[in-house]
Structures are given as C-alpha cells and as structure tokens.
Amino acid sequence: MFIGIRKITVFLSLSALLALLPACAQTDGEYQEALRRINEAADRGATSLTLENLVLQALPPEIGNLVNLTELDLSGNRLTALPPEIGNLVNLTELDLSGNRLTALPPEIGNLVNLTELDLWWNPLTALPPEIGNLANLTELNLGYNQLTALPPEITQLANLTVLSLDGNPLTALPPEIGNLANLTVLDLSINPLTALPPEIGNLVNLTELDLSRNPLTALPPEIGNLVNLTELDLSRNQLTSLLPEIDNLTNLTELYLSGNPLTVLPPEIGNLANLTVLDLSINPLTVLPPEIGNLVNLTELNLGSNQLTALPPEITQLTNLTELYLSQNPLTALPQEITQLTNLTELYLSHNPLTALPPEIGNLVNLTELYLSYNQLTALPPEIGNLASLTQLYLNENQLIALPPEIGNLANLTQLYLNENQLTALPPEIGNLANLRGLSLEGNQLTALPPEIGNLANLTFLGLGGNLLPSDYPIELPDLLAYLREQGE
C-alpha cells in the first residue's frame, strides 16, 4: 500500500526520493521474485506459498489475491510491517512470520479466523493487537524472542490453544486470565524476567510441558500442584530456595529440571515423583539428599553436579535403572560405595572432585561406556579398572597418577584415553592392546620413552606427547612414529 510522502521543502535527487518510497515501489530483485511467485500462485490457484529467506523488506499487496492459500511461509525476511491485504487470506491455516523485523501486526490479522498455527518467533514485536483474540481456531502460537512486556486480555479468547511459546520476552507478569487457556498442553515462559506466577496458572490442568527456566522466580504458587498431567517441568536457573510440598501431586512427571537455583534442601515429598526418569539438580548448594531419593526407582539420569555433596544416602542404591550419574564438581574425597552397586550405569561423571583413590568395587560397573575422572587427586588406579571392558572414553587428565596398572590393556573398546597432566614416568606395554584407540593424550607427564607396543595402535589418529622428556630422535609425524616404535619392538 502506497503511503503519501509529506511535502518536502528542499529539492531531492531522484535516487534520494526513491529511497523514501516503500519497498513495494522499488524494483529490487527480491521484491520482483516475490511478486513473480505470488502471480504464479494466483494463476494456478495455489493453496501453499513459500517466500522464505528472500530478504524481503516489504510484502507485495498482491498477496491479498491468493484467497485460496492455506499455508504461507514468510520466514527469514526483513519485513517490518504487513500490508492490510494480508487480511484477505481468510482460508489460511498456517502462517509463518518468524525471523522478520515486525514491530506490530495490522488489525487485519484478526480476519484470519481459520488459522491454526501462527509463528511470530524472533521479531521485535512490542505488543499484540486486540484483534489477535479473533483467531479462535489457533492451536499453536509462537511468540518467542520478541519484545513483549505484556499480553493483551484478548489472548485469553484463544480457547483452542494447545501450544503457547512466550520464551525470550521481557514479560514481568502474566495476566490472571492466562488460566482461561484450559486446553494448553505446552507452555514455554523461559527467559523472561518473571518474578511470580498468578495462582490461576493452576487452572491449566491439561499442561504436559511447562518451561519456566531462566526467570528470577523466588517461589511457586501452591496451585502448581494442580497440574497433575505435567510430564516435563523446567525450573532451572531461577532463584528458588525451596520447593513446595505440593510438588508431590505431580506424580506424572518424567523430567524435572532444577539446576542453577539456590536450593539448599529437597523436601521429602520429592520421593513421591515415582515416574521421574530425569532429575537435574546441578548447580545448587545442596549438602545432603533426602533418603526419599531412593523411591525414584525409574530414574535413568540423575545430575548432581556442582553441589556441595560429601556423601550420598544409602538409598541411592535403589536407583537400579540409572544409566547416567553426574557428580562432577562436588567436594567428594572418596567414591561413595553406593555408586558401585549401580551396575546399569553407562556414564559416570566424577571430574573436579578431590578424590584420592578409587575402590576396587569400581570394577562392578561393567556397563560403563564413559568414565570422567579428570581434575581429581588420584595417584593410582585399582587393577579392577580393567573389568570395565565396555568403556569407550576414559578421562584421567589432571590427576597425580605415577603409573598405570597392566590391566588398563583389558579396555579393548576404548577409543579415547586422556592421561595428560599427570606424573607418569612410563606406560605399561599392555597399552598396546587397545586396538580401537583413536586418541591418546599424554601431554604434561614425565615420560622418558614410549613402549614399542604403542606402534600396534593402528587406529590411532591423535597422540599428544608435548611436555614430556622423550628422546629427541622420535619422528614428529604420527605414522612415522608408530612405524619407528614397531621397529623397536621387533
């Protein structure tokens, strides 16, 4: 639509005058390409049209002629406004406007009453028009990464909404009317400056996924316990100091994320969440876990990294389905014996602890594929480390190891072995049995020679040797070095 130019009292060059005209009057290639596609779609009565990533600054008003369209993709352009003719597309069911520069929507957007999906992600929208409430058939509305500071009351008229994304906005509060969206199953409110939630949030009893991460929430309303159909709840990176007892009502939860809060204690009611498979408690100042943690027998992933735990409760041994356990960055001085009974573990993270030794029972964890022990104070490994025949990655860097047991050679499935920054003076010849090894980091040790058997590691693509005391006549290139070592062993 042409907008009249105000009378100018100075003479302008033709090029300057053209620059003041709306982009629809210009003849740039992107605009012409869009117009060509629109006319072509009109000729064939198209029901879908894609104009994505054309770097359009304006949308030709001819778009309004495509009254048969049901799907329109305008994502990845530079649109700052939509022509009012967009309101002619009354048969649209899907409209993608993501990744543009829209600062407002025209009132005519309210004419698109058959829309079921509207994507406005990553625009600088500061407000929504009241006419948004006319889109009564919307089931999915993505408003993520805009500049919305508030929601219009009319949004609560969208009674058929099942998915609402409001992440990455400067929302400081939610209207109580949010509770009217009773059909919502997915609500994303992450990365906002929300300090509190209205009690009406508890009316959204059909929610299955609720993301509240990266807000400054200090507490949750008790009504959160009404959301009994929740399966995923993300509360990470807030300012929660405690959890409400009402959380025990959320018995259908399978994933609960609480990382990055100042939680000092967990309520015993946590043990009622018996369907949990993933529990993330990382980056909190927890010093103890309640015994009820042992009731979570369906857990497969437990993240306790970056806490202040010095021990684990005996009940942890009841978590026999655990496959991933994260305990990095805690003040553990010894490996809790309870861990060695979790024989289904495939990944165990223990880096950045002050561990000085590993118990022989570490060898019980025969299903481990990844073991992270870097940045500890280990001086030796037990022979039982050789029982971990399923290991593919072993991180032992930044310890104080002075020797490796010969049993290290039993780890035939290892592909990555990190031993850098230790105090090793020699390697056992059995290291040559690690036929699948692709990466071996030995930098920063006190090695004076390499065993000839390393020459047998035919799959090796990386061998780090810097900062050792090795002979100067060792070949520099890896293939040459391996061949040299093989010759030494003959």
Rosetta blueprint (number, residue, H / E / L):
1 M L
2 F L
3 I L
4 G L
5 I L
6 R L
7 K L
8 I L
9 T L
10 V L
11 F L
12 L L
13 S L
14 L H
15 S H
16 A H
17 L H
18 L H
19 A H
20 L H
21 L L
22 P L
23 A H
24 C H
25 A H
26 Q L
27 T L
28 D L
29 G H
30 E H
31 Y H
32 Q H
33 E H
34 A H
35 L H
36 R H
37 R H
38 I H
39 N H
40 E H
41 A H
42 A H
43 D H
44 R L
45 G L
46 A L
47 T L
48 S E
49 L E
50 T E
51 L L
52 E L
53 N L
54 L L
55 V L
56 L L
57 Q L
58 A L
59 L L
60 P L
61 P H
62 E H
63 I H
64 G H
65 N H
66 L L
67 V L
68 N L
69 L L
70 T L
71 E E
72 L E
73 D E
74 L L
75 S L
76 G L
77 N L
78 R L
79 L L
80 T L
81 A L
82 L L
83 P L
84 P H
85 E H
86 I H
87 G H
88 N H
89 L L
90 V L
91 N L
92 L L
93 T L
94 E E
95 L E
96 D E
97 L L
98 S L
99 G L
100 N L
101 R L
102 L L
103 T L
104 A L
105 L L
106 P L
107 P H
108 E H
109 I H
110 G H
111 N H
112 L L
113 V L
114 N L
115 L L
116 T L
117 E E
118 L E
119 D E
120 L L
121 W L
122 W L
123 N L
124 P L
125 L L
126 T L
127 A L
128 L L
129 P L
130 P H
131 E H
132 I H
133 G H
134 N H
135 L L
136 A L
137 N L
138 L L
139 T L
140 E E
141 L E
142 N E
143 L L
144 G L
145 Y L
146 N L
147 Q L
148 L L
149 T L
150 A L
151 L L
152 P L
153 P H
154 E H
155 I H
156 T H
157 Q H
158 L L
159 A L
160 N L
161 L L
162 T L
163 V E
164 L E
165 S E
166 L L
167 D L
168 G L
169 N L
170 P L
171 L L
172 T L
173 A L
174 L L
175 P L
176 P H
177 E H
178 I H
179 G H
180 N H
181 L L
182 A L
183 N L
184 L L
185 T L
186 V E
187 L E
188 D E
189 L L
190 S L
191 I L
192 N L
193 P L
194 L L
195 T L
196 A L
197 L L
198 P L
199 P H
200 E H
201 I H
202 G H
203 N H
204 L L
205 V L
206 N L
207 L L
208 T L
209 E E
210 L E
211 D E
212 L L
213 S L
214 R L
215 N L
216 P L
217 L L
218 T L
219 A L
220 L L
221 P L
222 P H
223 E H
224 I H
225 G H
226 N H
227 L L
228 V L
229 N L
230 L L
231 T L
232 E E
233 L E
234 D E
235 L L
236 S L
237 R L
238 N L
239 Q L
240 L L
241 T L
242 S L
243 L L
244 L L
245 P H
246 E H
247 I H
248 D H
249 N H
250 L L
251 T L
252 N L
253 L L
254 T L
255 E E
256 L E
257 Y E
258 L L
259 S L
260 G L
261 N L
262 P L
263 L L
264 T L
265 V L
266 L L
267 P L
268 P H
269 E H
270 I H
271 G H
272 N H
273 L L
274 A L
275 N L
276 L L
277 T L
278 V E
279 L E
280 D E
281 L L
282 S L
283 I L
284 N L
285 P L
286 L L
287 T L
288 V L
289 L L
290 P L
291 P H
292 E H
293 I H
294 G H
295 N H
296 L L
297 V L
298 N L
299 L L
300 T L
301 E E
302 L E
303 N E
304 L L
305 G L
306 S L
307 N L
308 Q L
309 L L
310 T L
311 A L
312 L L
313 P L
314 P H
315 E H
316 I H
317 T H
318 Q H
319 L L
320 T L
321 N L
322 L L
323 T L
324 E E
325 L E
326 Y E
327 L L
328 S L
329 Q L
330 N L
331 P L
332 L L
333 T L
334 A L
335 L L
336 P L
337 Q H
338 E H
339 I H
340 T H
341 Q H
342 L L
343 T L
344 N L
345 L L
346 T L
347 E E
348 L E
349 Y E
350 L L
351 S L
352 H L
353 N L
354 P L
355 L L
356 T L
357 A L
358 L L
359 P L
360 P H
361 E H
362 I H
363 G H
364 N H
365 L L
366 V L
367 N L
368 L L
369 T L
370 E E
371 L E
372 Y E
373 L L
374 S L
375 Y L
376 N L
377 Q L
378 L L
379 T L
380 A L
381 L L
382 P L
383 P H
384 E H
385 I H
386 G H
387 N H
388 L L
389 A L
390 S L
391 L L
392 T L
393 Q E
394 L E
395 Y E
396 L L
397 N L
398 E L
399 N L
400 Q L
401 L L
402 I L
403 A L
404 L L
405 P L
406 P H
407 E H
408 I H
409 G H
410 N H
411 L L
412 A L
413 N L
414 L L
415 T L
416 Q E
417 L E
418 Y E
419 L L
420 N L
421 E L
422 N L
423 Q L
424 L L
425 T L
426 A L
427 L L
428 P L
429 P H
430 E H
431 I H
432 G H
433 N H
434 L L
435 A L
436 N L
437 L L
438 R L
439 G E
440 L E
441 S E
442 L L
443 E L
444 G L
445 N L
446 Q L
447 L L
448 T L
449 A L
450 L L
451 P L
452 P H
453 E H
454 I H
455 G H
456 N H
457 L L
458 A L
459 N L
460 L L
461 T L
462 F E
463 L E
464 G E
465 L L
466 G L
467 G L
468 N L
469 L L
470 L L
471 P L
472 S L
473 D L
474 Y L
475 P L
476 I L
477 E L
478 L H
479 P H
480 D H
481 L H
482 L H
483 A H
484 Y H
485 L H
486 R H
487 E H
488 Q H
489 G H
490 E L
